[in-house]
Each structure stands twice: as structure tokens, then as C-alpha cells.
Amino acid sequence: MEPVQLLGYSAAIAAALIFLPQVIQTVKSKDTNSLSLATFILVSISNSLWLSYGIIISDPAIILSQVFLFPMGLTILVYKVIYR
């Protein structure tokens, strides 16, 4: 694997882990009072656009990160809407 590919996959793994602690805490507690609805709407839009872009240009690192980030962002968004 080329160093630049290793860098891309490392970034994808780090990005995929960004929301994991928040998702776990939100699902366990159902407390979303301190979370911004606008932020998670924008996060979900951004992740869906990045996933689409990664698919269009066939970039596995972008696709990998967004396959994890998009559902996590949506999970928090859904909890925010349901449990506000």
C-alpha cells in the first residue's frame, strides 16, 4: 500500500470514530438537550454529499469513512428530533 493510501485509510478510520462516543451516549441516555439540531442536520447533509462524492470518484477511503459517519450522524439527528 502506498503511503498516501495509508494516510487516506488512517484518516477514514479516524473520521469514522468521530461520532461514536456521542452516538453511544445519546442512545443510552436519550438526552439530546445539549445537542444542536442545526448541527446534526448539516452533518447529515455533509456526510451524504461526501458519500456521494466518494462513490462518484471511486475513492475507497472517502466511502469507508462515510459508510460509518452517515448512519451515526443520522442516528443522532433522529434521537434529537424524537427526544427533544
N, C-alpha and C positions, 0 to 999 in steps of 0.2 A: 504494500500500500504506500502510495506517495505521501510525503509529509503534509502536503496541502489537503489531501483527502483525510488524513488522520486528524488534522486540525478541524475540518468540517464535521466529521463524525463526533469529535470531542465537544464541539460547540452544540451539536444537535442533542447530545446526551445531557449536557448542562441545561440547555433550554427546556428539554422535556421534563426536567426535575423542578423547574421554577415554581410551578403552582402546586406541586404535590403536597407539601405541608399545609397549604391553605385549603386544599380540597379535603384532606383528611380531617382537619379541624372543623371545617364547615359542615361536612356530612355528619360528624359525631355530635356537634353541639347544636346544629341548625341555627346558630346565631350569626346573622348577617348584618346586624345593625351598623357595624363599623366599616362595612364594605361599600364602595361606591358603585351604584348601578350603572352609571355612565361609563365608568372604567371597564366593567366587565362586558358591556355591550361593545365597546370599542375593541377590547381584547378579542372577543369572539369574531368580530368583523375582520380584524387584522389577521388572526390565525387562519380564517377561511381563505383570505386572499393569498397569504403566504403558501398555504397548502396548494391552492390552485396554481400559483406561480411555479412551485416546485414540480408539480405534475407536468405542467406545460413545457418546462425546460428540462425535465427528466433529471432533477438533482436529488439523489437519494438522501443526502444529509438534510436538506430542507424538508423533504417529505417525511422523513423519520421524526424530526422534531415536531412537526405539525400534527402528525398522526396521534401524538401524545398530548400536545398542548391544546389543540382544538377541543377535544372532548372534556378536558379538565376545565378550560375556560367556560364552556357551555354548562358544565355541572354547577359551577359556582354561580353563573348567571341564573340558572333555573332555581337554585336554592334561594338566591336573592329575591327573585320575583315571588316565590311561594311563601317564604318566611320573613318578609319584611316587617 
